[in-house]
């Protein structure tokens, strides 16, 4: 862990020397003034991190020649920001790859863009701001693109030895999922890997996601039908990408993901956002915030089922809107009815069609990173049972870590050109 932090700090020194700008959002972003009061304002039981230590909430056991004794321990838990989910309307673009430290990310996006275009050679590739101009009941139908990645420099801002882990990655290496790497599914073509599972589950999800109970035995019948579908095989293309990176997915691989992933085993709902399947970038939503959440949830799910890179959406996850700027950036349950703000997010994102970068909010200063319509942080729960004497030390450690992280992040927070 120390080696990763030292490597990161060495690279940041290079960034300072060259007067370049780092990735726009990273592990230290949460210590900026606009987010700090909501992320982790300091101390126990505060913000999205909400670290806590409770004696008697877990049990420890020691065994020896005398036998085994059981006694109470300290349960220490908290949430760490593990992933970013980015949503935009421009195919093959990401705010994270437009920086001096985003070279590897930029190469990954280039591979994804070429894969999207070659896979949709006979179809309109839909590269910018596509809508079908259908408005019913105040809903807007349009195509969004999305990416998932480990939070860059998470080891700088969120290395918490007490719970034995750190968040995100040391440096931005590659994406965990890119929508353009699964073009048939994301564009909802007849060859979509989700077509069969979505068709089988649709009668049930229509009830479940609408709040009604499914017909008894219907879920088991759906699972049986899906289990009888033949699983295709094939050869993965040689992309040259290292392990731990999302790979280009041919149609057969997308089908395998659709038939064997978690999306095939239950009538999945995205809370109040509607059914998960099909996991397409075509969203139908009454407002931009809901549309962005739909796309973000789907790429998180594809990262798990298609790309096998983890992420996913877990019951105890918290999400936080990192971009666009919001006056109340508190964490919320993904797919819940709570909204972090009352502002229309597009107020801050500018025109994606013309490519004109919007200004930094509340100023006339042009904003360099104008390629993200939305960025959500995924906060994931950690927990461990400590010895009684370790629990007391853990509380002091967490309290001290807050001030150390704020100090360590000052340099990086001046390098990204972001508010």
C-alpha positions in Angstrom: 0.0 0.0 0.0 2.8 2.4 0.9 4.6 1.6 -2.3 1.5 2.4 -4.3 1.1 5.8 -2.5 4.8 6.7 -3.0 4.5 5.8 -6.7 1.4 8.0 -7.0 3.0 10.9 -5.2 6.1 10.6 -7.4 3.9 10.9 -10.6 2.1 13.8 -9.1 5.4 15.6 -8.6 5.9 15.1 -12.4 2.5 16.6 -13.1 3.4 19.7 -10.9 6.7 20.1 -12.7 5.1 20.1 -16.1 2.2 22.3 -15.0 -0.2 19.7 -16.5 -3.7 18.9 -15.3 -4.6 15.6 -13.6 -7.7 13.6 -14.2 -10.7 15.8 -13.3 -12.2 13.5 -10.6 -10.1 11.3 -8.2 -9.7 10.2 -4.6 -9.0 13.7 -3.4 -12.0 15.2 -5.1 -14.0 14.3 -2.0 -11.9 16.6 0.1 -12.7 19.7 -2.0 -14.8 22.3 -0.3 -17.9 21.6 -2.3 -17.9 17.9 -1.4 -16.1 17.7 1.9 -19.0 18.6 4.0 -21.0 15.6 2.5 -18.3 13.1 2.0 -16.4 13.0 5.3 -16.5 16.3 7.2 -14.4 14.7 10.0 -14.8 12.4 12.9 -16.8 9.3 13.4 -20.4 8.9 12.0 -20.1 11.7 9.5 -20.8 12.0 5.8 -20.9 9.3 3.2 -17.9 7.6 4.9 -19.8 7.3 8.2 -17.1 5.4 10.0 -18.2 3.8 13.3 -16.7 1.5 16.0 -19.1 -0.4 18.3 -18.0 -2.6 21.1 -20.1 -5.8 21.5 -21.4 -5.8 17.9 -19.2 -8.7 17.0 -17.6 -11.8 18.6 -13.9 -12.8 18.8 -12.6 -16.3 19.7 -9.3 -17.5 21.0 -8.2 -21.1 21.2 -5.3 -22.8 22.9 -4.4 -25.8 25.0 -7.1 -24.8 27.5 -9.8 -24.8 24.8 -11.6 -21.9 23.2 -12.9 -18.7 24.8 -15.4 -16.3 23.1 -15.6 -12.6 23.9 -17.0 -9.3 22.5 -15.0 -7.4 20.0 -15.2 -4.0 18.3 -17.0 -3.9 15.0 -15.4 -1.1 12.9 -17.1 -0.2 9.6 -17.3 2.6 7.1 -17.9 3.3 3.4 -15.1 4.1 0.9 -15.4 5.6 -2.6 -14.4 2.7 -4.9 -15.7 3.5 -8.4 -16.7 6.3 -10.6 -19.6 5.8 -13.1 -19.5 8.4 -15.9 -22.3 9.2 -18.3 -22.2 11.4 -21.4 -23.7 11.8 -24.8 -20.5 11.6 -26.9 -19.4 8.2 -28.2 -15.8 7.3 -27.5 -15.1 10.3 -25.2 -14.4 10.5 -21.5 -13.3 13.4 -19.2 -11.0 11.0 -17.5 -8.9 10.4 -20.6 -8.3 14.0 -21.4 -5.3 14.6 -19.1 -1.6 14.0 -18.9 -2.1 11.1 -16.5 -4.9 9.6 -18.7 -2.7 8.2 -21.4 -3.7 4.6 -20.7 -7.3 5.6 -20.4 -7.1 7.4 -23.7 -5.8 4.3 -25.5 -8.5 2.2 -23.9 -11.2 4.7 -25.1 -9.7 4.6 -28.6 -10.0 0.8 -28.7 -13.6 1.1 -27.5 -14.5 3.7 -30.1 -13.0 1.6 -32.9 -14.8 -1.5 -31.7 -18.2 0.4 -31.6 -17.7 1.7 -35.1 -16.5 -1.7 -36.6 -19.3 -3.6 -34.8 -22.0 -1.2 -36.1 -20.6 -0.8 -39.6 -24.0 -1.3 -41.2 -25.9 0.7 -38.5 -25.9 4.4 -37.7 -23.1 4.5 -35.1 -24.9 7.2 -33.1 -21.9 9.2 -32.1 -23.4 12.4 -30.7 -26.5 13.4 -28.8 -29.0 11.0 -30.3 -32.7 11.4 -29.5 -35.7 9.9 -31.2 -37.7 13.0 -30.5 -40.4 11.0 -28.8 -41.9 12.7 -25.8 -44.7 10.9 -24.0 -46.0 11.8 -20.6 -43.0 14.2 -20.2 -40.4 11.5 -20.9 -37.4 11.9 -23.1 -36.0 8.9 -25.1 -32.3 9.2 -26.0 -29.0 7.4 -26.2 -26.3 7.9 -23.5 -22.9 6.3 -23.1 -21.3 5.3 -19.9 -18.0 4.1 -18.3 -16.9 2.6 -15.0 -13.5 2.8 -13.4 -11.7 2.5 -10.1 -11.3 5.9 -8.5 -7.9 7.2 -9.6 -5.6 8.1 -6.6 -8.0 6.5 -4.2 -5.0 5.2 -2.3 -4.0 8.8 -1.5 -7.3 9.9 -0.1 -8.7 6.7 1.2 -6.1 4.3 2.5 -7.6 3.3 5.9 -5.3 0.7 7.6 -7.8 0.2 10.4 -10.2 -1.6 8.2 -7.4 -3.1 6.2 -8.2 -1.7 2.8 -8.0 1.4 0.5 -10.4 2.6 -2.1 -9.9 2.8 -5.9 -6.5 2.5 -7.5 -3.1 4.1 -7.2 -3.1 5.6 -10.7 -5.6 5.7 -13.6 -4.8 2.5 -15.6 -7.9 1.5 -17.5 -11.7 1.3 -17.4 -13.6 -1.5 -15.7 -16.4 -1.1 -18.3 -17.1 0.9 -21.4 -20.5 0.9 -23.0 -18.9 1.0 -26.5 -17.2 -2.3 -25.9 -20.6 -4.0 -25.8 -22.2 -2.3 -28.8 -25.0 -4.8 -29.7 -26.3 -4.8 -26.1 -25.8 -1.1 -25.4 -27.5 -0.1 -28.7 -30.3 -2.7 -28.1 -29.8 -4.4 -31.4 -31.5 -7.8 -32.2 -28.2 -9.4 -31.3 -28.1 -7.8 -27.8 -26.9 -10.2 -25.2 -29.9 -9.2 -23.0 -32.6 -9.8 -25.6 -33.5 -13.4 -24.5 -33.3 -12.8 -20.8 -35.2 -9.5 -21.0 -38.0 -11.2 -23.0 -38.3 -14.0 -20.5 -38.3 -11.7 -17.5 -40.4 -8.8 -18.9 -43.8 -10.1 -17.7 -42.4 -10.6 -14.2 -40.4 -7.4 -14.0 -43.4 -5.4 -15.1 -45.1 -6.5 -11.9 -42.2 -6.5 -9.6 -40.8 -3.1 -10.7 -44.3 -1.7 -10.5 -44.6 -2.8 -6.9 -46.8 -5.8 -7.4 -46.0 -9.4 -6.4 -45.0 -11.9 -9.2 -47.2 -14.9 -9.9 -46.2 -17.8 -7.7 -43.6 -20.0 -9.5 -43.2 -17.5 -12.4 -39.6 -16.7 -11.3 -38.6 -20.3 -11.2 -40.1 -20.9 -14.6 -38.2 -18.0 -16.0 -34.9 -19.3 -14.6 -35.6 -22.7 -16.1 -36.3 -21.3 -19.5 -33.1 -19.2 -19.4 -31.0 -22.2 -18.2 -32.1 -24.2 -21.2 -30.9 -21.6 -23.7 -27.7 -22.8 -25.4 -24.5 -21.0 -24.3 -22.5 -19.8 -27.4 -18.8 -20.1 -27.6 -16.1 -18.2 -29.6 -12.7 -16.6 -29.5 -12.0 -13.3 -27.8 -10.2 -10.7 -30.0 -6.7 -9.8 -29.2 -7.0 -6.2 -27.9 -3.5 -6.0 -26.3 -5.1 -4.8 -23.1 -3.7 -6.0 -19.8 -5.6 -8.0 -17.2 -8.0 -6.0 -15.1 -9.3 -4.0 -18.0 -12.6 -4.3 -19.8 -12.2 -6.1 -23.1 -14.0 -5.7 -26.5 -16.9 -8.1 -26.5 -18.1 -9.9 -29.6 -21.8 -10.7 -29.9 -21.3 -14.3 -28.6 -19.6 -13.0 -25.5 -22.3 -10.5 -24.8 -24.9 -13.3 -25.1 -22.9 -15.4 -22.6 -22.9 -12.5 -20.2 -26.6 -12.0 -20.6 -27.4 -15.7 -20.0 -25.1 -16.4 -17.1 -24.8 -13.2 -15.2 -26.9 -12.0 -12.3 -29.3 -10.3 -14.6 -30.5 -13.8 -15.7 -31.2 -15.1 -12.2 -33.8 -12.7 -10.9 -36.4 -10.1 -12.0 -33.9 -7.2 -11.6 -35.2 -3.7 -10.9 -33.3 -0.5 -10.6 -35.4 0.7 -7.7 -37.6 3.5 -8.8 -35.7 3.7 -12.1 -37.5 0.7 -13.6 -36.4 -2.7 -15.0 -32.6 -3.3 -15.4 -33.0 -5.4 -18.6 -32.2 -4.7 -21.3 -29.0 -3.0 -20.3 -29.0 -0.4 -23.1 -27.9 3.2 -23.4 -31.3 4.1 -24.7 -33.0 5.6 -21.7 -36.6 6.7 -21.2 -36.8 9.2 -18.3 -38.7 12.2 -17.1 -35.5 14.2 -16.3 -31.8 14.2 -16.8 -30.9 13.0 -13.3 -33.0 9.9 -13.7 -31.7 9.2 -17.2 -28.1 9.5 -15.9 -28.8 7.1 -13.0 -30.3 4.6 -15.4 -27.2 4.6 -17.6 -24.9 4.5 -14.6 -26.7 1.5 -13.0 -26.6 -0.4 -16.3 -22.8 0.1 -16.9 -22.2 -1.0 -13.3 -24.2 -4.1 -13.9 -22.4 -4.9 -17.2 -19.1 -4.4 -15.5 -20.0 -7.4 -13.3 -21.9 -9.6 -15.7 -20.2 -8.9 -19.1 -16.7 -7.6 -18.3 -16.3 -9.6 -15.0 -14.6 -6.6 -13.4 -16.8 -6.4 -10.3 -18.5 -3.1 -9.6 -22.2 -4.0 -9.8 -24.8 -2.5 -7.5 -24.9 -3.9 -3.9 -27.8 -3.4 -1.4 -25.7 -1.3 1.0 -24.1 0.9 -1.7 -24.3 4.7 -1.5 -24.0 6.9 -4.5 -22.9 10.5 -4.7 -23.2 13.0 -7.5 -19.7 14.3 -8.0 -20.5 16.1 -11.3 -22.3 18.3 -12.1 -21.9 20.6 -9.2 -24.8 20.4 -6.7 -25.4 22.5 -3.6 -26.3 19.3 -1.6 -24.0 16.5 -2.5 -25.1 14.0 0.1 -25.0 10.3 -0.6 -28.2 8.6 -1.7 -29.4 5.0 -2.3 -29.2 4.3 -6.0 -32.6 3.9 -7.6 -34.2 5.6 -4.5 -36.7 8.4 -4.5 -34.3 10.8 -2.7 -32.7 13.3 -5.0 -29.5 15.1 -4.1 -30.6 18.4 -5.6 -33.4 20.3 -7.2 -31.3 21.7 -10.0 -31.6 20.4 -13.6 -28.1 18.9 -14.1 -27.8 20.1 -17.7 -27.5 23.6 -16.3 -23.9 22.8 -15.8 -23.0 20.6 -18.7 -23.2 22.9 -21.8 -23.8 21.9 -25.4 -22.6 18.3 -26.2 -23.6 18.7 -29.9 -21.4 21.7 -30.7 -18.6 20.7 -28.4 -18.5 24.1 -26.7 -17.1 23.6 -23.2 -19.3 25.1 -20.5 -18.0 27.5 -18.0 -17.1 26.6 -14.4 -20.3 27.1 -12.4 -20.9 30.6 -11.2 -18.1 32.0 -13.3 -17.1 33.0 -16.8 -14.1 30.7 -16.8 -14.1 28.1 -19.6 -14.2 24.6 -18.2 -11.6 22.3 -19.7 -13.2 18.9 -18.9 -16.6 19.3 -20.7 -17.2 15.7 -21.6 -19.0 14.3 -18.6 -22.8 14.9 -18.3 -22.7 13.2 -14.9 -20.2 11.4 -12.7 -21.4 9.3 -9.7 -19.2 7.9 -7.0 -20.0 4.4 -5.7 -19.3 4.2 -1.9 -19.0 0.6 -0.8 -19.2 -0.7 2.8 -16.2 -2.2 4.6 -16.2 -3.8 8.0 -14.0 -5.8 10.3 -14.1 -7.2 13.9 -11.2 -6.0 16.1 -9.9 -6.9 19.5 -11.3 -4.7 22.3 -8.0 -2.9 22.7 -7.7 -2.5 18.9 -11.1 -0.8 18.7 -10.0 2.1 20.9 -6.9 2.6 18.8 -9.0 2.3 15.6 -11.2 5.3 16.7 -8.1 7.5 17.2 -6.7 6.2 13.9 -9.8 7.1 11.9 -10.0 10.6 13.6 -6.3 11.3 12.7 -6.6 9.9 9.2 -9.1 12.6 8.3 -6.7 15.4 8.9 -3.8 13.6 7.2 -5.9 12.9 4.1 -7.0 16.5 3.8 -3.4 17.6 4.0 -2.2 15.0 1.5 -4.8 15.9 -1.0 -4.2 19.7 -1.2 -1.6 19.4 -4.0 -3.7 17.1 -6.2 -6.8 19.2 -5.8 -5.0 22.2 -7.3 -3.9 20.2 -10.4 -7.2 19.1 -11.9 -8.6 22.4 -13.0 -12.0 21.6 -11.4 -14.1 23.5 -8.9 
